[in-house]
Amino acid sequence: MKYLLFIVLLVGTLITAGCFGENKTSVDPIVGIWVVPDVYNGTTLGTLNFFADGRIIVNVFNFENAEGTWIKIRENEYSVPSGGQSFIYDPKTDTIAFADNLDNKFYRPGIHPATTLITIAATQTPVGIITTSNPTVPVEETETTGSVMVYSNPNGASILIDGNYLGTTPGKVSGIPAGNHILRLTMSGYYDYEGSVYVVPGQTTQGYGTLQPMSQVTSAVSTQDPIIGVWTIREELYNSKIAVDEYQFRADGTYSVKFYYPNSRDSIEEHGTWSNQGGNVYALRVSKGGEVYQIRYYPAQKIIDYVD
């Protein structure tokens, strides 16, 4: 859960950025796609894409896509201005990291073992890097569609984008208009997966979803279980910001949660299953990645909170 909050803070930082720098060039080493590896599960959490025109787009968990801006502070050091975060580029390892936490590195596609699923993205040229040596080559800024490479666990799920059937997983769907789209994965005997995917013109975006077997969701959940319903957890973060975690627990053993900052239209959603561990303690298993954390119900106060 703490690593999830770290990524939530990263998305929130990028959303709030709003200033373009003046000393960026198309050869800045930070320009391009960087992969966020999940160091716990050996998988990929998402991607960061630094564009030569000063934009940055983050696609984490395939729940939200946030766009912000970046500037170059000095050689190999870059900043997202209003978010207060800085990145350091290490030319020896060809990686980037937060200036205040150099252990959490971001890799180019295909370099870290957890990034192999999206090596296809490494061949794409970020928007804003326009080749002028050959005027007959169309510039990418004129493109209005992109592609989505969709994976699922298990394979063989039906792919629906904005309600339109487009094949089965694993599969690449082309000709998708740029922007945000609803991705749904369905398979007989499994609960549907639904998330969002952001399509960049001329690029291939990765979509991934885990479908929960209906047989694995406990049928012994009591409709009188006190945790069933909608709950809100408010947390004060280290930077004095208030984060809101809004949970909905259902009687079929599934839950959903939305993480957001007050007065912000952007949010990140998570889905999974829950089970009563006894003693008013509940175990929550995240659908994507399988991470498990616990929440406790306090009957006297009628509140819930995280178990440290």
N, C-alpha and C positions, 0 to 999 in steps of 0.2 A: 504493500500500500504506500509506503514512504517513497518508493521509486516511482510509482504512478504519480504522486503529488509533485515529484521533481519534474516529470514531463509536463504536468498541468501548468506548473510555473513557467516552463519553457514556452508553451503555447501562448500563455497569457502575456509573456514578455513580448513575443513577436506581434501579437495582435495590437498592442498599444503603441508600437513604433510608428513614427510619422514624419521623419526628416530624411531628405536625400543628401548624400555627401557630394563633394565636388571633385575629389581626387581619386575616383575609381576608374579603372581601365579594364578592357576586356581580357587583359593578361593577369589581373590580380589572381593569385593562386587560390583564393577562397571561392572564386566564381565556379559554379558547377553543382553537381548533386553530391550530397553527403548522406550517409546511411547511419541511422541510430540503432546500434545492435542491442538486443536484450541479453545482458551479460549473465542473467540467471538461467534463461531457458535456451540460449543458443539460437535464438530466432531474431527476426528484424522487427523493431517497433515502428519504424517509419523513415521518412526522408526529410532532409533540409535541402532547399534549392536556392543558392545565391545567384542572382542574375546581375549581369554587367550594368544594367540601368539602375541598380541600387535597390531592387526589390528582393525580398526573401519570402519564400512560401514553405510552410512546414505541413507535412502530412503524417500525423502520428496516430496510430491505432485505427486509421481509416474511419474515424468518427467525425473529425473536424479538419478543415484545412484553413490555416491562418496565414494572412499575408501582412508583411510589414516592410520595413526598409532598413538598410545598413549603411554605415560609412566606414572609411578607412582612417584609423587614428594615426598609425605610423607603420613602418615596415612590419608586415606579418601580424599586425594587431588590428582588429575590427570591432565595431560596436553597433548594437541596436540602441539608438540614443535614448528614447524616452523609457525603455524598459530597464536601463541600467545594467545590461549584460554586455560583456566583452568576450570575443573569441580570439584565441591565439592559433596561428598556423605554424606547424612544425615542419620545415622543409626536409628534415632528415627522415621523418617517418611518413610524410605526406598525409598528415592528419590534422584535424582541428579539435579544440577543446575549449571549455569555459576558462576564462582567465583565472577565476578563483577556484577551479577544480580541474586540474590538468589530468586527473586519472580517468575522467569520463570522456573518452575520445569518440570522434565521429569519423567514419571511414568512407573512402570512395567505393562505389559499388564493386563487389567481387573481391575486395581485399581482405576483409574480415570474414571468417567462416559463416557468420550469421547473415552476411549480406549477399550470399550467392543467388538468392531467389530473385533479386532485382538487377542482375548484371545487365539485363537488356536496356535499363535506363542509362547505362554508362555511354551508350552510343549516341544518345540524343544531345543535340546542341542547345544549351539554355537560350530562351528567348532574350534578345538584346545583344547577342554576339552575332553580328551580321558580317558575312564575308563580302568584301567589295572587290577582290582581285579578279573575279569573273562576273561581269555584269549580266551574263545570261542565266546565272543560277538564281532561282526565285528565293527571296529572303523569307525567313520563317515567319515574320510578323504578318504575312498575308494569309497564313493558314488559320482556319477557323475550327478545325476538328482535331481530335487526338484519339489515342487508343487506350484500352484498359486490358491488362493481363490479369485474369481472375483465377485465383486459387481457392480451394476449400478443403476442409477436413470434416468428413471424408470426401474423396474425389467423386465426380459424377453428379454433382448438384446442378440443378437448372439455374441459369443466369438470367435475371431480369433486371434491366436498367430502366428506371422510370416506368415500370410495369410492362415493358416489352421483352418477350422471350428472345434471347440471343445466343442460345447454345448451352453447353454443359462445361463444367470445370474438369481439368484445367483448360482454359481457352482464352484466346485473344480476340477482343471485340474492337473493331476499327470504325472510324467515321462517327465518333461520338462528339457532339457539339461541345465546345469549351465551356467550362463552368462546373458547378456542383450538381451531382445527380444522386438519386436514390438507388442503391445496390441491394437487391434481395436475392438470397440463395435459398432454394427449396429442394427437399428430397423426401420421398415417402418414408414414414417412420421417424422423422426428425422434426424438431421445431425449426421454423424458418429463421434465417439470419437476416437482419436488415441493418444497413449502415449507409454512410455517404462516401462518395468518391469524387475527387476534384480532378477534372480533365484539363490539361494544359495543351494548347494548340501545338501540333507537331511533335508531341512527346507521348511516351507510353507510361501510364500510371499503373501501379499495382493495387489490386483489390484482393482482400483475403477475409474469409469468415469461417468460423467453427460452428457446425450445427450440432445441437445437443440431442442425443437420442431420447425419444419419449419414454422409453423403458427405464432410463436412468434417473428421471425426475421422480422423487418419492411420491407415492400415492397415499402415504399415511399422514400427510400434513393435515392437521386439524384446522378447520375453518375458524376455530376460536383462538388459534395461536395469537398471542398479543402483538407479535411483530407485524402481522398482516396489515397493510395500509400504507399511507404516505408519511414519511418522516423527513425532517430537515436537521442536518448537523452543520453548525457554523463554527469555523476554525479561524483563529487569528494566526497568521503566518509570521515568519521571522521578519519580514519587511513591513509589518503592521497592517498588511492588507487582510481583508476578511474574505475567506473562501466559503462558499456554500455548497454542501453536498446534499442533494435532494433524492432520497431513496423511495422506491415503490416496491413493496414485498407482496407477492401474489400467493394465493392459496395453492396453486399448482407447483410450488417450489421454485419458481423463477423470480428474478428481481431485475430492476433496471435502476440506474443512478445517473444523475446529471450533475457534473461539477462546473461551477461557474463563479464569477465575481459579481457582486451586486452592481447594478447600473451598467452592466456589460451585456451586449446581445449575443456574445460568443460563448459557447459551452462545449464540453466534451462528455460523451455518453458512454456508459459501460453496461454490459448485460451479463447475466450468469445465473447460477442456481444457488439456493440457500438450504441449510438444514439445521435443525434444533439439536445442539450438542448437550442440552441439559443445563440446569443452573442459570437459565436466562441468557446463555451464550449461544450465538449463532455463527456457523461457518459459512462464508461466502466464497464461491469458486467462480473466478472470472472466465467467461466463455473463451476469450482469446488469450492464449498463453497458459491457462490453467492455474494462475496464481490464486492462493487461498489466504484469506484474512478473516478476522473475527470481529463481531459486534456484540455488545452486551445491552440487554434491556433492563432498565431500572424501574420496577413496577411502582415504587413509592412516588417517584418524580414523573413517571410516565414519559421517559426520554430514552434515547439510545445513544451510544457512543462507541468509539473504537476501542478494542482491547489492545493495549501496548504489547 
